[in-house]
Amino acid sequence: MNTRLTSLAMVLSLSTGLGVIVTGCDRTTPVTAVPPVSVGVALDDTVMTTKVKTALLGDESIKGFDIKVVTRKGTVQLSGFVDNQTQLDRAVYVAHNVEGVTAVENNMTLKEGKAATVGNTLDDSIITTRVKTVLLADPDVKGVDIGVVTRKGEVQLSGFVGTQVQIDRAVALAQVVEGVQSVVNQMSVKK
């Protein structure tokens, strides 16, 4: 009996895996080649991102935890929400002065209205998680490269992706997530 159950389990596992492989091969959207990045460049970008985050967190006039940092080939992309124009300008200045940064893309948004309550913050965290989950589950959008920040139901998407089609798809996916009031696209196509 145990042998039959084991055999049945193996057959089911293999057939499920085969179904996933066959389904995964049936792409409806064309895949466009993204310029490759060497391991060294990817490592440099990771180090650069860490240096910029550290510099932002170390600056007293900036609430660094509200700012998302992504780096690609020395270009730093800042996104998220800040309280005022002074903080926005300061964040760009701090990032630009980190050694090795070649350019800074400012995709930050000024917060509007009253400060967020604990309830709003919790709701925003849930929305962020839902959007990130949808992006990661979609085979055409590599959600791992997309930053998601939410404030009062406004979702901001940032990062570098391979194609404009991926940007459009990510925005469309985020717009239908429960709780999302609006979506701000701050993504860029990789160069």
N, CA, C and O atoms as a DFTB+ gen file, in Angstrom:
764 C
 N C O
     1  1       0.828      -1.196       0.000
     2  2       0.000       0.000       0.000
     3  2       0.873       1.261       0.000
     4  3       0.615       2.204      -0.748
     5  1       1.911       1.265       0.851
     6  2       2.815       2.417       0.912
     7  2       3.506       2.647      -0.423
     8  3       3.710       3.793      -0.825
     9  1       3.868       1.577      -1.110
    10  2       4.533       1.689      -2.400
    11  2       3.601       2.311      -3.434
    12  3       4.029       3.133      -4.245
    13  1       2.320       1.919      -3.408
    14  2       1.348       2.488      -4.348
    15  2       1.148       3.976      -4.081
    16  3       1.076       4.771      -5.019
    17  1       1.057       4.360      -2.800
    18  2       0.888       5.777      -2.455
    19  2       2.105       6.589      -2.876
    20  3       1.979       7.697      -3.396
    21  1       3.275       6.028      -2.645
    22  2       4.507       6.715      -3.030
    23  2       4.566       6.882      -4.548
    24  3       4.918       7.951      -5.045
    25  1       4.223       5.828      -5.277
    26  2       4.221       5.903      -6.743
    27  2       3.209       6.919      -7.239
    28  3       3.498       7.696      -8.149
    29  1       2.020       6.915      -6.642
    30  2       0.981       7.868      -7.028
    31  2       1.436       9.302      -6.755
    32  3       1.228      10.194      -7.577
    33  1       2.054       9.514      -5.599
    34  2       2.544      10.855      -5.255
    35  2       3.608      11.314      -6.247
    36  3       3.625      12.479      -6.646
    37  1       4.498      10.401      -6.649
    38  2       5.541      10.772      -7.602
    39  2       4.949      11.116      -8.967
    40  3       5.375      12.078      -9.606
    41  1       3.968      10.330      -9.412
    42  2       3.335      10.598     -10.705
    43  2       2.631      11.945     -10.679
    44  3       2.750      12.726     -11.623
    45  1       1.894      12.225      -9.597
    46  2       1.207      13.510      -9.476
    47  2       2.195      14.670      -9.448
    48  3       1.966      15.699     -10.083
    49  1       3.283      14.507      -8.720
    50  2       4.297      15.566      -8.646
    51  2       4.909      15.840     -10.011
    52  3       5.060      16.993     -10.414
    53  1       5.258      14.780     -10.716
    54  2       5.860      14.951     -12.037
    55  2       4.885      15.562     -13.023
    56  3       5.262      16.421     -13.820
    57  1       3.623      15.123     -12.976
    58  2       2.650      15.683     -13.920
    59  2       2.352      17.138     -13.608
    60  3       2.128      17.931     -14.523
    61  1       2.346      17.505     -12.332
    62  2       2.149      18.910     -11.964
    63  2       3.316      19.747     -12.464
    64  3       3.116      20.826     -13.022
    65  1       4.524      19.256     -12.268
    66  2       5.705      19.972     -12.749
    67  2       5.705      20.120     -14.255
    68  3       6.079      21.169     -14.780
    69  1       5.283      19.065     -14.962
    70  2       5.199      19.126     -16.417
    71  2       4.170      20.156     -16.854
    72  3       4.384      20.884     -17.823
    73  1       3.051      20.217     -16.136
    74  2       2.018      21.217     -16.446
    75  2       2.542      22.626     -16.286
    76  3       2.241      23.505     -17.093
    77  1       3.321      22.842     -15.251
    78  2       3.900      24.169     -15.020
    79  2       4.878      24.516     -16.132
    80  3       4.895      25.647     -16.619
    81  1       5.687      23.553     -16.532
    82  2       6.667      23.802     -17.596
    83  2       5.961      24.119     -18.908
    84  3       6.322      25.076     -19.593
    85  1       4.956      23.321     -19.261
    86  2       4.229      23.539     -20.512
    87  2       3.508      24.875     -20.481
    88  3       3.541      25.618     -21.461
    89  1       2.856      25.191     -19.365
    90  2       2.153      26.470     -19.242
    91  2       3.132      27.633     -19.318
    92  3       2.842      28.644     -19.958
    93  1       4.285      27.502     -18.676
    94  2       5.280      28.565     -18.686
    95  2       5.844      28.826     -20.072
    96  3       6.282      29.938     -20.366
    97  1       5.838      27.810     -20.924
    98  2       6.357      27.969     -22.278
    99  2       5.359      28.645     -23.205
   100  3       5.721      29.052     -24.308
   101  1       4.124      28.768     -22.780
   102  2       3.075      29.350     -23.616
   103  2       2.942      30.842     -23.328
   104  3       1.905      31.279     -22.829
   105  1       3.959      31.623     -23.629
   106  2       3.943      33.067     -23.393
   107  2       3.107      33.760     -24.445
   108  3       3.139      33.402     -25.623
   109  1       2.350      34.764     -24.001
   110  2       1.544      35.526     -24.945
   111  2       2.202      36.843     -25.312
   112  3       1.862      37.445     -26.331
   113  1       3.136      37.295     -24.495
   114  2       3.808      38.552     -24.797
   115  2       5.248      38.264     -25.198
   116  3       5.880      37.368     -24.638
   117  1       5.766      39.006     -26.152
   118  2       7.140      38.769     -26.589
   119  2       8.137      39.175     -25.506
   120  3       7.913      40.123     -24.754
   121  1       9.222      38.446     -25.447
   122  2      10.273      38.751     -24.489
   123  2      11.354      39.534     -25.216
   124  3      11.897      39.079     -26.222
   125  1      11.658      40.716     -24.697
   126  2      12.669      41.559     -25.304
   127  2      13.943      41.449     -24.478
   128  3      13.894      41.466     -23.248
   129  1      15.057      41.340     -25.140
   130  2      16.323      41.233     -24.434
   131  2      16.648      42.541     -23.734
   132  3      16.527      43.621     -24.311
   133  1      17.061      42.424     -22.487
   134  2      17.481      43.573     -21.704
   135  2      19.002      43.570     -21.720
   136  3      19.621      42.517     -21.576
   137  1      19.606      44.735     -21.893
   138  2      21.064      44.759     -21.904
   139  2      21.619      44.084     -20.649
   140  3      21.217      44.423     -19.536
   141  1      22.528      43.145     -20.818
   142  2      23.039      42.414     -19.666
   143  2      23.898      43.298     -18.761
   144  3      24.532      44.260     -19.198
   145  1      23.888      42.934     -17.507
   146  2      24.722      43.617     -16.525
   147  2      25.645      42.560     -15.946
   148  3      25.190      41.499     -15.520
   149  1      26.934      42.845     -15.928
   150  2      27.883      41.874     -15.398
   151  2      27.715      41.752     -13.888
   152  3      27.121      42.614     -13.241
   153  1      28.248      40.670     -13.347
   154  2      28.182      40.457     -11.905
   155  2      28.866      41.606     -11.175
   156  3      28.397      42.052     -10.129
   157  1      29.964      42.077     -11.725
   158  2      30.689      43.191     -11.106
   159  2      29.863      44.459     -11.052
   160  3      29.849      45.154     -10.035
   161  1      29.166      44.768     -12.154
   162  2      28.322      45.967     -12.194
   163  2      27.152      45.812     -11.233
   164  3      26.803      46.754     -10.523
   165  1      26.540      44.621     -11.207
   166  2      25.423      44.380     -10.288
   167  2      25.876      44.534      -8.845
   168  3      25.156      45.102      -8.024
   169  1      27.056      44.036      -8.534
   170  2      27.599      44.174      -7.188
   171  2      27.879      45.641      -6.877
   172  3      27.569      46.116      -5.784
   173  1      28.463      46.357      -7.836
   174  2      28.708      47.790      -7.654
   175  2      27.401      48.535      -7.394
   176  3      27.350      49.417      -6.538
   177  1      26.343      48.183      -8.129
   178  2      25.044      48.826      -7.932
   179  2      24.493      48.550      -6.539
   180  3      23.923      49.438      -5.904
   181  1      24.662      47.326      -6.070
   182  2      24.193      46.974      -4.728
   183  2      24.960      47.757      -3.668
   184  3      24.370      48.273      -2.719
   185  1      26.263      47.843      -3.833
   186  2      27.088      48.615      -2.895
   187  2      26.690      50.090      -2.937
   188  3      26.586      50.741      -1.898
   189  1      26.469      50.612      -4.147
   190  2      26.073      52.012      -4.312
   191  2      24.734      52.274      -3.621
   192  3      24.583      53.279      -2.926
   193  1      23.774      51.385      -3.808
   194  2      22.464      51.528      -3.163
   195  2      22.625      51.574      -1.649
   196  3      22.004      52.398      -0.979
   197  1      23.453      50.693      -1.117
   198  2      23.691      50.658       0.327
   199  2      24.337      51.952       0.812
   200  3      23.951      52.486       1.851
   201  1      25.311      52.454       0.069
   202  2      25.973      53.712       0.450
   203  2      24.985      54.879       0.449
   204  3      25.000      55.712       1.356
   205  1      24.126      54.935      -0.572
   206  2      23.150      56.030      -0.656
   207  2      22.146      55.924       0.488
   208  3      21.826      56.928       1.124
   209  1      21.645      54.718       0.756
   210  2      20.697      54.534       1.862
   211  2      21.331      54.937       3.187
   212  3      20.696      55.588       4.016
   213  1      22.580      54.549       3.378
   214  2      23.293      54.902       4.605
   215  2      23.438      56.412       4.730
   216  3      23.235      56.973       5.807
   217  1      23.786      57.067       3.635
   218  2      23.931      58.530       3.653
   219  2      22.595      59.202       3.957
   220  3      22.552      60.167       4.720
   221  1      21.509      58.710       3.372
   222  2      20.187      59.293       3.620
   223  2      19.754      59.082       5.067
   224  3      19.213      59.990       5.698
   225  1      19.990      57.887       5.587
   226  2      19.619      57.605       6.976
   227  2      20.465      58.405       7.959
   228  3      20.013      58.724       9.059
   229  1      21.693      58.728       7.562
   230  2      22.577      59.487       8.432
   231  2      22.335      60.983       8.416
   232  3      22.902      61.707       9.235
   233  1      21.514      61.455       7.510
   234  2      21.234      62.888       7.412
   235  2      20.031      63.234       8.286
   236  3      18.939      62.703       8.084
   237  1      20.234      64.118       9.250
   238  2      19.187      64.460      10.224
   239  2      17.945      65.095       9.608
   240  3      16.853      64.961      10.160
   241  1      18.087      65.773       8.491
   242  2      16.942      66.492       7.927
   243  2      16.081      65.635       6.992
   244  3      15.087      66.113       6.446
   245  1      16.468      64.369       6.813
   246  2      15.734      63.491       5.894
   247  2      15.213      62.278       6.652
   248  3      15.932      61.661       7.439
   249  1      13.984      61.958       6.408
   250  2      13.440      60.718       6.955
   251  2      13.739      59.627       5.944
   252  3      12.901      59.319       5.096
   253  1      14.910      59.046       6.025
   254  2      15.391      58.101       5.030
   255  2      14.521      56.874       4.831
   256  3      14.538      56.278       3.755
   257  1      13.762      56.484       5.843
   258  2      12.949      55.285       5.709
   259  2      11.781      55.478       4.750
   260  3      11.163      54.494       4.344
   261  1      11.462      56.705       4.378
   262  2      10.395      56.981       3.418
   263  2      10.907      57.023       1.982
   264  3      10.120      57.207       1.054
   265  1      12.191      56.859       1.790
   266  2      12.793      57.000       0.465
   267  2      13.324      55.648      -0.007
   268  3      14.116      55.003       0.679
   269  1      12.877      55.239      -1.177
   270  2      13.324      53.988      -1.796
   271  2      14.490      54.320      -2.725
   272  3      14.443      55.308      -3.458
   273  1      15.533      53.494      -2.694
   274  2      16.729      53.721      -3.505
   275  2      16.972      52.501      -4.392
   276  3      17.017      51.371      -3.907
   277  1      17.126      52.740      -5.689
   278  2      17.464      51.691      -6.652
   279  2      18.601      52.231      -7.510
   280  3      18.592      53.401      -7.894
   281  1      19.581      51.379      -7.813
   282  2      20.723      51.811      -8.621
   283  2      20.888      50.885      -9.819
   284  3      20.736      49.669      -9.709
   285  1      21.198      51.481     -10.959
   286  2      21.512      50.711     -12.178
   287  2      22.635      51.434     -12.904
   288  3      22.475      52.563     -13.368
   289  1      23.777      50.757     -12.991
   290  2      24.953      51.282     -13.685
   291  2      25.312      52.693     -13.224
   292  3      25.608      53.562     -14.044
   293  1      25.286      52.917     -11.925
   294  2      25.684      54.203     -11.356
   295  2      24.594      55.252     -11.295
   296  3      24.777      56.290     -10.659
   297  1      23.451      55.004     -11.947
   298  2      22.329      55.943     -11.872
   299  2      21.447      55.546     -10.699
   300  3      20.950      54.421     -10.633
   301  1      21.260      56.473      -9.783
   302  2      20.463      56.231      -8.584
   303  2      19.064      56.793      -8.805
   304  3      18.895      57.936      -9.228
   305  1      18.074      55.969      -8.511
   306  2      16.686      56.407      -8.623
   307  2      16.112      56.503      -7.209
   308  3      16.095      55.524      -6.463
   309  1      15.642      57.702      -6.856
   310  2      15.021      57.925      -5.553
   311  2      13.516      58.018      -5.741
   312  3      13.041      58.729      -6.626
   313  1      12.765      57.304      -4.915
   314  2      11.309      57.393      -4.968
   315  2      10.764      57.257      -3.558
   316  3      11.481      56.880      -2.631
   317  1       9.495      57.567      -3.414
   318  2       8.870      57.520      -2.105
   319  2       8.232      58.860      -1.801
   320  3       7.993      59.673      -2.695
   321  1       7.963      59.075      -0.531
   322  2       7.260      60.284      -0.113
   323  2       8.093      61.049       0.910
   324  3       8.666      60.457       1.824
   325  1       8.155      62.366       0.750
   326  2       8.825      63.244       1.716
   327  2       7.853      64.339       2.126
   328  3       6.869      64.605       1.436
   329  1       8.144      64.973       3.269
   330  2       7.223      65.970       3.821
   331  2       7.212      67.288       3.061
   332  3       6.168      67.927       2.937
   333  1       8.386      67.703       2.547
   334  2       8.448      69.030       1.932
   335  2       9.539      69.096       0.867
   336  3      10.337      68.172       0.714
   337  1       9.554      70.207       0.135
   338  2      10.507      70.396      -0.958
   339  2      11.944      70.419      -0.452
   340  3      12.851      69.957      -1.144
   341  1      12.159      70.949       0.740
   342  2      13.506      71.005       1.310
   343  2      14.063      69.598       1.500
   344  3      15.221      69.337       1.173
   345  1      13.235      68.685       2.030
   346  2      13.678      67.300       2.200
   347  2      13.961      66.645       0.844
   348  3      14.933      65.905       0.694
   349  1      13.119      66.921      -0.117
   350  2      13.294      66.367      -1.456
   351  2      14.628      66.825      -2.046
   352  3      15.411      66.012      -2.538
   353  1      14.875      68.127      -1.993
   354  2      16.128      68.685      -2.523
   355  2      17.338      68.139      -1.775
   356  3      18.370      67.846      -2.379
   357  1      17.204      68.004      -0.457
   358  2      18.300      67.509       0.369
   359  2      18.615      66.045       0.023
   360  3      19.782      65.662      -0.049
   361  1      17.582      65.240      -0.187
   362  2      17.785      63.827      -0.530
   363  2      18.543      63.691      -1.849
   364  3      19.461      62.878      -1.964
   365  1      18.158      64.486      -2.835
   366  2      18.848      64.460      -4.131
   367  2      20.304      64.885      -3.946
   368  3      21.210      64.267      -4.505
   369  1      20.524      65.938      -3.163
   370  2      21.874      66.440      -2.905
   371  2      22.735      65.367      -2.226
   372  3      23.867      65.114      -2.638
   373  1      22.183      64.745      -1.183
   374  2      22.930      63.723      -0.439
   375  2      23.272      62.547      -1.355
   376  3      24.407      62.071      -1.353
   377  1      22.306      62.081      -2.130
   378  2      22.548      60.947      -3.029
   379  2      23.596      61.296      -4.083
   380  3      24.473      60.489      -4.390
   381  1      23.495      62.491      -4.625
   382  2      24.417      62.908      -5.683
   383  2      25.855      63.017      -5.176
   384  3      26.800      62.865      -5.950
   385  1      26.019      63.276      -3.903
   386  2      27.356      63.440      -3.340
   387  2      27.974      62.145      -2.829
   388  3      29.065      62.171      -2.260
   389  1      27.308      61.030      -3.015
   390  2      27.904      59.742      -2.663
   391  2      28.885      59.366      -3.769
   392  3      28.562      59.439      -4.954
   393  1      30.079      58.966      -3.364
   394  2      31.122      58.635      -4.329
   395  2      30.665      57.524      -5.272
   396  3      30.168      56.487      -4.833
   397  1      30.840      57.755      -6.576
   398  2      30.489      56.761      -7.579
   399  2      29.142      56.977      -8.248
   400  3      28.857      56.369      -9.279
   401  1      28.311      57.838      -7.672
   402  2      27.005      58.113      -8.270
   403  2      27.217      58.977      -9.506
   404  3      27.830      60.042      -9.427
   405  1      26.709      58.519     -10.650
   406  2      26.878      59.277     -11.890
   407  2      25.676      60.161     -12.194
   408  3      25.816      61.201     -12.837
   409  1      24.490      59.750     -11.734
   410  2      23.275      60.544     -11.963
   411  2      22.233      60.174     -10.911
   412  3      22.262      59.081     -10.345
   413  1      21.314      61.106     -10.660
   414  2      20.226      60.859      -9.713
   415  2      18.908      61.175     -10.406
   416  3      18.707      62.282     -10.907
   417  1      18.016      60.195     -10.427
   418  2      16.659      60.400     -10.944
   419  2      15.757      60.650      -9.741
   420  3      15.616      59.790      -8.872
   421  1      15.153      61.820      -9.698
   422  2      14.280      62.177      -8.590
   423  2      12.843      61.818      -8.933
   424  3      12.210      62.487      -9.750
   425  1      12.332      60.771      -8.314
   426  2      10.949      60.353      -8.513
   427  2      10.165      60.429      -7.208
   428  3       9.162      59.736      -7.039
   429  1      10.623      61.268      -6.292
   430  2       9.944      61.392      -5.004
   431  2       8.700      62.265      -5.134
   432  3       8.590      63.096      -6.035
   433  1       7.778      62.053      -4.216
   434  2       6.518      62.784      -4.205
   435  2       6.360      63.470      -2.855
   436  3       6.709      62.908      -1.816
   437  1       5.833      64.684      -2.881
   438  2       5.566      65.396      -1.630
   439  2       4.284      64.859      -1.006
   440  3       3.279      64.670      -1.691
   441  1       4.332      64.613       0.316
   442  2       3.131      64.179       1.035
   443  2       2.149      65.337       1.063
   444  3       2.539      66.498       1.185
   445  1       0.886      65.011       0.949
   446  2      -0.141      66.055       1.003
   447  2      -1.088      65.768       2.151
   448  3      -1.308      64.614       2.518
   449  1      -1.643      66.824       2.711
   450  2      -2.665      66.665       3.743
   451  2      -2.091      66.341       5.101
   452  3      -0.914      66.573       5.378
   453  1      -2.965      65.792       5.950
   454  2      -2.605      65.467       7.328
   455  2      -1.633      64.299       7.373
   456  3      -1.488      63.538       6.417
   457  1      -0.981      64.189       8.510
   458  2      -0.060      63.078       8.706
   459  2      -0.840      61.765       8.722
   460  3      -2.004      61.730       9.120
   461  1      -0.200      60.707       8.294
   462  2      -0.838      59.395       8.274
   463  2      -1.045      58.887       9.693
   464  3      -0.183      59.062      10.554
   465  1      -2.184      58.261       9.932
   466  2      -2.461      57.665      11.236
   467  2      -1.903      56.249      11.258
   468  3      -1.469      55.726      10.231
   469  1      -1.918      55.630      12.446
   470  2      -1.448      54.253      12.562
   471  2      -2.304      53.343      11.678
   472  3      -1.784      52.433      11.033
   473  1      -3.619      53.591      11.650
   474  2      -4.522      52.809      10.805
   475  2      -4.201      52.957       9.335
   476  3      -4.186      51.974       8.594
   477  1      -3.938      54.213       8.899
   478  2      -3.565      54.450       7.497
   479  2      -2.266      53.732       7.157
   480  3      -2.139      53.119       6.098
   481  1      -1.308      53.817       8.070
   482  2      -0.010      53.198       7.840
   483  2      -0.151      51.687       7.715
   484  3       0.479      51.070       6.855
   485  1      -0.982      51.086       8.576
   486  2      -1.214      49.649       8.516
   487  2      -1.907      49.276       7.208
   488  3      -1.512      48.317       6.546
   489  1      -2.945      50.037       6.836
   490  2      -3.639      49.793       5.568
   491  2      -2.678      49.917       4.388
   492  3      -2.710      49.102       3.467
   493  1      -1.831      50.932       4.421
   494  2      -0.864      51.130       3.343
   495  2       0.118      49.961       3.261
   496  3       0.503      49.548       2.167
   497  1       0.519      49.431       4.408
   498  2       1.424      48.274       4.417
   499  2       0.761      47.059       3.788
   500  3       1.401      46.302       3.058
   501  1      -0.521      46.874       4.073
   502  2      -1.260      45.752       3.488
   503  2      -1.374      45.929       1.978
   504  3      -1.179      44.978       1.220
   505  1      -1.690      47.144       1.544
   506  2      -1.795      47.423       0.104
   507  2      -0.451      47.181      -0.577
   508  3      -0.394      46.561      -1.639
   509  1       0.626      47.669       0.030
   510  2       1.968      47.467      -0.530
   511  2       2.258      45.981      -0.692
   512  3       2.760      45.554      -1.731
   513  1       1.944      45.198       0.327
   514  2       2.176      43.751       0.274
   515  2       1.352      43.104      -0.830
   516  3       1.852      42.253      -1.566
   517  1       0.089      43.507      -0.947
   518  2      -0.774      42.941      -1.995
   519  2      -0.248      43.273      -3.392
   520  3      -0.206      42.407      -4.266
   521  1       0.152      44.523      -3.597
   522  2       0.667      44.931      -4.910
   523  2       1.950      44.168      -5.221
   524  3       2.112      43.647      -6.324
   525  1       2.857      44.102      -4.257
   526  2       4.126      43.400      -4.470
   527  2       3.873      41.927      -4.801
   528  3       4.542      41.361      -5.665
   529  1       2.910      41.307      -4.116
   530  2       2.570      39.908      -4.365
   531  2       2.057      39.708      -5.785
   532  3       2.454      38.760      -6.462
   533  1       1.179      40.595      -6.238
   534  2       0.634      40.505      -7.599
   535  2       1.749      40.677      -8.631
   536  3       1.786      39.960      -9.631
   537  1       2.650      41.616      -8.391
   538  2       3.746      41.853      -9.335
   539  2       4.700      40.659      -9.393
   540  3       5.160      40.279     -10.470
   541  1       4.992      40.073      -8.239
   542  2       5.893      38.922      -8.201
   543  2       5.269      37.692      -8.853
   544  3       5.982      36.864      -9.420
   545  1       3.949      37.566      -8.777
   546  2       3.262      36.397      -9.332
   547  2       3.100      36.465     -10.849
   548  3       2.864      35.442     -11.491
   549  1       3.223      37.643     -11.419
   550  2       3.012      37.789     -12.857
   551  2       4.286      37.403     -13.615
   552  3       5.353      37.952     -13.341
   553  1       4.187      36.458     -14.573
   554  2       5.386      36.007     -15.282
   555  2       5.973      37.044     -16.242
   556  3       7.147      36.959     -16.604
   557  1       5.169      38.017     -16.652
   558  2       5.650      39.013     -17.605
   559  2       6.254      40.241     -16.930
   560  3       6.940      41.037     -17.571
   561  1       5.995      40.387     -15.635
   562  2       6.527      41.526     -14.882
   563  2       7.465      40.961     -13.835
   564  3       7.043      40.214     -12.952
   565  1       8.705      41.307     -13.929
   566  2       9.644      40.828     -12.920
   567  2       9.562      41.758     -11.721
   568  3      10.365      42.680     -11.574
   569  1       8.576      41.500     -10.866
   570  2       8.260      42.365      -9.736
   571  2       9.380      42.556      -8.746
   572  3       9.347      43.487      -7.941
   573  1      10.374      41.689      -8.793
   574  2      11.480      41.812      -7.858
   575  2      12.277      43.093      -8.113
   576  3      12.950      43.594      -7.212
   577  1      12.204      43.619      -9.326
   578  2      12.922      44.842      -9.680
   579  2      12.095      46.109      -9.465
   580  3      12.561      47.212      -9.753
   581  1      10.883      45.956      -8.965
   582  2       9.981      47.095      -8.821
   583  2       9.761      47.404      -7.346
   584  3       9.348      46.543      -6.568
   585  1      10.045      48.655      -6.976
   586  2       9.789      49.102      -5.616
   587  2       8.353      49.579      -5.490
   588  3       7.821      50.214      -6.401
   589  1       7.729      49.275      -4.363
   590  2       6.346      49.669      -4.123
   591  2       6.280      50.428      -2.806
   592  3       6.692      49.920      -1.763
   593  1       5.757      51.652      -2.863
   594  2       5.551      52.470      -1.670
   595  2       4.113      52.962      -1.722
   596  3       3.636      53.378      -2.778
   597  1       3.417      52.917      -0.585
   598  2       2.019      53.344      -0.548
   599  2       1.820      54.378       0.541
   600  3       2.360      54.247       1.639
   601  1       1.043      55.410       0.233
   602  2       0.664      56.425       1.214
   603  2      -0.781      56.804       0.946
   604  3      -1.125      57.304      -0.125
   605  1      -1.625      56.552       1.951
   606  2      -3.057      56.863       1.870
   607  2      -3.689      56.310       0.595
   608  3      -4.479      56.989      -0.061
   609  1      -3.339      55.088       0.254
   610  2      -3.917      54.431      -0.909
   611  2      -3.260      54.756      -2.235
   612  3      -3.562      54.121      -3.245
   613  1      -2.363      55.738      -2.252
   614  2      -1.642      56.071      -3.484
   615  2      -0.398      55.195      -3.561
   616  3       0.475      55.262      -2.695
   617  1      -0.326      54.383      -4.593
   618  2       0.787      53.456      -4.775
   619  2       1.782      54.060      -5.750
   620  3       1.417      54.506      -6.838
   621  1       3.041      54.068      -5.344
   622  2       4.107      54.566      -6.210
   623  2       4.976      53.379      -6.602
   624  3       5.506      52.676      -5.742
   625  1       5.118      53.161      -7.902
   626  2       5.955      52.089      -8.428
   627  2       7.247      52.698      -8.956
   628  3       7.215      53.682      -9.694
   629  1       8.386      52.114      -8.579
   630  2       9.668      52.656      -9.026
   631  2      10.639      51.521      -9.312
   632  3      10.421      50.375      -8.919
   633  1      11.702      51.864      -9.998
   634  2      12.739      50.894     -10.301
   635  2      13.023      50.848     -11.788
   636  3      12.482      51.631     -12.569
   637  1      13.876      49.922     -12.161
   638  2      14.268      49.762     -13.555
   639  2      13.727      48.425     -14.064
   640  3      13.948      47.388     -13.437
   641  1      13.024      48.444     -15.190
   642  2      12.480      47.228     -15.794
   643  2      12.960      47.123     -17.240
   644  3      13.543      48.063     -17.780
   645  1      12.711      45.971     -17.857
   646  2      13.247      45.714     -19.188
   647  2      12.566      46.432     -20.329
   648  3      13.231      46.834     -21.284
   649  1      11.245      46.607     -20.256
   650  2      10.520      47.166     -21.397
   651  2       9.372      48.060     -20.942
   652  3       8.958      48.025     -19.783
   653  1       8.870      48.854     -21.871
   654  2       7.690      49.679     -21.607
   655  2       6.464      48.794     -21.366
   656  3       5.571      49.156     -20.599
   657  1       6.427      47.641     -22.021
   658  2       5.318      46.698     -21.828
   659  2       5.254      46.261     -20.364
   660  3       4.167      46.150     -19.797
   661  1       6.418      46.013     -19.748
   662  2       6.456      45.634     -18.335
   663  2       5.952      46.778     -17.457
   664  3       5.249      46.540     -16.475
   665  1       6.301      47.999     -17.797
   666  2       5.822      49.158     -17.039
   667  2       4.304      49.232     -17.118
   668  3       3.629      49.359     -16.097
   669  1       3.771      49.153     -18.329
   670  2       2.319      49.235     -18.519
   671  2       1.596      48.115     -17.780
   672  3       0.554      48.343     -17.165
   673  1       2.144      46.914     -17.840
   674  2       1.529      45.759     -17.171
   675  2       1.572      45.939     -15.655
   676  3       0.585      45.654     -14.977
   677  1       2.695      46.405     -15.112
   678  2       2.816      46.607     -13.666
   679  2       1.798      47.630     -13.175
   680  3       1.157      47.424     -12.145
   681  1       1.646      48.725     -13.903
   682  2       0.669      49.757     -13.530
   683  2      -0.741      49.174     -13.569
   684  3      -1.533      49.397     -12.653
   685  1      -1.053      48.428     -14.628
   686  2      -2.387      47.830     -14.761
   687  2      -2.669      46.847     -13.627
   688  3      -3.776      46.822     -13.089
   689  1      -1.682      46.045     -13.264
   690  2      -1.856      45.090     -12.171
   691  2      -2.080      45.811     -10.842
   692  3      -2.948      45.421     -10.061
   693  1      -1.301      46.857     -10.587
   694  2      -1.423      47.592      -9.322
   695  2      -2.778      48.284      -9.207
   696  3      -3.346      48.356      -8.117
   697  1      -3.293      48.790     -10.313
   698  2      -4.552      49.543     -10.286
   699  2      -5.743      48.709      -9.837
   700  3      -6.706      49.258      -9.302
   701  1      -5.703      47.408     -10.040
   702  2      -6.853      46.571      -9.696
   703  2      -6.750      45.926      -8.314
   704  3      -7.644      45.180      -7.915
   705  1      -5.681      46.202      -7.588
   706  2      -5.530      45.657      -6.240
   707  2      -6.485      46.385      -5.301
   708  3      -6.613      47.608      -5.346
   709  1      -7.146      45.612      -4.456
   710  2      -8.103      46.182      -3.512
   711  2      -7.422      47.213      -2.605
   712  3      -6.359      46.950      -2.043
   713  1      -8.041      48.377      -2.472
   714  2      -7.529      49.433      -1.604
   715  2      -6.709      50.491      -2.320
   716  3      -6.457      51.560      -1.765
   717  1      -6.292      50.207      -3.542
   718  2      -5.476      51.166      -4.295
   719  2      -6.373      52.290      -4.808
   720  3      -7.350      52.048      -5.516
   721  1      -6.023      53.531      -4.436
   722  2      -6.767      54.707      -4.894
   723  2      -6.218      55.229      -6.216
   724  3      -6.972      55.625      -7.104
   725  1      -4.893      55.222      -6.333
   726  2      -4.243      55.681      -7.557
   727  2      -2.851      55.066      -7.638
   728  3      -2.307      54.585      -6.643
   729  1      -2.286      55.091      -8.842
   730  2      -0.947      54.544      -9.060
   731  2      -0.095      55.608      -9.731
   732  3      -0.491      56.190     -10.741
   733  1       1.080      55.859      -9.162
   734  2       2.040      56.794      -9.737
   735  2       3.189      55.965     -10.301
   736  3       3.836      55.215      -9.569
   737  1       3.438      56.097     -11.582
   738  2       4.496      55.351     -12.241
   739  2       5.792      56.150     -12.223
   740  3       5.882      57.223     -12.820
   741  1       6.782      55.620     -11.540
   742  2       8.110      56.235     -11.507
   743  2       9.160      55.248     -12.020
   744  3      10.346      55.395     -11.724
   745  1       8.731      54.248     -12.786
   746  2       9.653      53.235     -13.300
   747  2      10.352      53.735     -14.562
   748  3       9.842      54.599     -15.274
   749  1      11.516      53.178     -14.818
   750  2      12.284      53.507     -16.022
   751  2      12.682      52.218     -16.726
   752  3      12.840      51.175     -16.092
   753  1      12.842      52.301     -18.047
   754  2      13.326      51.161     -18.821
   755  2      14.840      51.112     -18.678
   756  3      15.515      52.135     -18.796
   757  1      15.376      49.908     -18.421
   758  2      16.823      49.727     -18.267
   759  2      17.538      50.148     -19.534
   760  3      17.062      49.917     -20.645
   761  1      18.698      50.775     -19.346
   762  2      19.502      51.209     -20.493
   763  2      20.666      50.285     -20.679
   764  3      21.467      50.477     -21.594
